[in-house]
Structure formats: structure tokens, C-alpha cells
């Protein structure tokens, strides 16, 4: 998925929509399938921006209300979690680690992640358990955690900004550091039981 920089430095994902009949900005009709429209969307705040290569090869870009909102509710949490894990499942470094462990249990894993972040960010206590234990024996190193964090930050920043978005990134960094440290500890001390 391509990214487009906004006038205020934000990044919006671009989704190509083929076969649009006409440009809603200039009302010019597309004469060929190669004249595709690009919808730059920020689904978190419902703002749709429109970029279209018209027949004249001029581009129209309308920017409206680029201020993104903060994470406010469970739907916002689900958006971040779903977008993030879509990236993880397709990332060349991370996909095998996650897909080999989770296999066909992705819906269960996602539900658990929704509850975890709902508890952490929204103070709605729906998650119970120990997040580290399922990760203790993963075949991962610092490079996996760095990529995980890159994708995590990217996903949050593409969709939200504000106090809870920053808290989510901070908590993600904290978890990555703790998990990496504990995994390395247990690798080096296999006789010590998991806590």
C-alpha cells in the first residue's frame, strides 16, 4: 500500500479504486481503466481525501480536516489491532513467527489483543491473564522486536494522534523491551520456571 504525505506532514494510506466513472472533484470522466482514482483515507476520523489523475494528467488533491483523532473506543482499538496484524502477517521477517504459532487461531488471538488494549487504553478491564507466557519460547531476537515496533508505531501513527495513541506506542515499546529481555533470560537459564 502506498503512502501519501499530507500538507501537515501526516501520512495517509492510499487505496487504488479502479474503474471510477468520473472524478468527483473536476467531474471529468475517466476514458480508460488506466485512469484510476486514489482514495487517501484516514479511517479513524472518517476523512476521505481524493486524488485523481485526470485525462490531462493534472492531479487534483483536496485536503479536508487533516487533524486525526485520538483513540477513544473499542472500535478504534480494533482498527489499530487489525491493521497492525495485517502488516505482521505479511511482513517477511515476522509472518512465519506469528503464522507458525497462531496458525488458524487468528480470530481468537485478535480478540485477546482487543481485550488487552481495551484494558490498557480505555480502562475497561476485559483482559485477564499474563501476556508474556505465550511469548516465552518464541524463536525471536532483537531484530524481530525492532520490526514489530516499527510496524506498530507506523500503524498507530497512520490512524491516530493524541494522548492515548502516544500511550499505546509507549506501552508497545515497553512490552517489546520487557519481552525481549525475558526471552533472552529464559534462553540463557532454561532450568528456571516461567513466571
C-alpha positions, 0 to 999 in steps of 0.5 A, a space after each residue: 500500500 502506498 503512502 501519501 504525505 499530507 500538507 501537515 506532514 501526516 501520512 495517509 494510506 492510499 487505496 487504488 479504486 479502479 474503474 471510477 466513472 468520473 472524478 468527483 472533484 473536476 467531474 471529468 470522466 475517466 476514458 480508460 481503466 488506466 485512469 484510476 482514482 486514489 482514495 487517501 483515507 484516514 479511517 479513524 476520523 472518517 476523512 476521505 481525501 481524493 486524488 485523481 489523475 485526470 485525462 490531462 494528467 493534472 492531479 487534483 488533491 483536496 485536503 479536508 480536516 487533516 487533524 486525526 483523532 485520538 483513540 477513544 473506543 473499542 472500535 478504534 482499538 480494533 482498527 489499530 489491532 487489525 491493521 497492525 496484524 495485517 502488516 505482521 502477517 505479511 511482513 517477511 521477517 515476522 509472518 512465519 513467527 506469528 503464522 507458525 504459532 497462531 496458525 488458524 487461531 487468528 480470530 481468537 488471538 485478535 480478540 485477546 489483543 482487543 481485550 488487552 488494549 481495551 484494558 490498557 487504553 480505555 480502562 475497561 478491564 476485559 483482559 485477564 491473564 499474563 501476556 508474556 507466557 505465550 511469548 516465552 519460547 518464541 524463536 525471536 531476537 532483537 531484530 524481530 522486536 525492532 520490526 514489530 515496533 516499527 510496524 506498530 508505531 507506523 500503524 498507530 501513527 497512520 490512524 491516530 494522534 493524541 494522548 492515548 495513541 502516544 500511550 499505546 506506542 509507549 506501552 508497545 515499546 515497553 512490552 517489546 523491551 520487557 519481552 525481549 529481555 525475558 526471552 533472552 533470560 529464559 534462553 540463557 537459564 532454561 532450568 528456571 520456571 516461567 513466571 
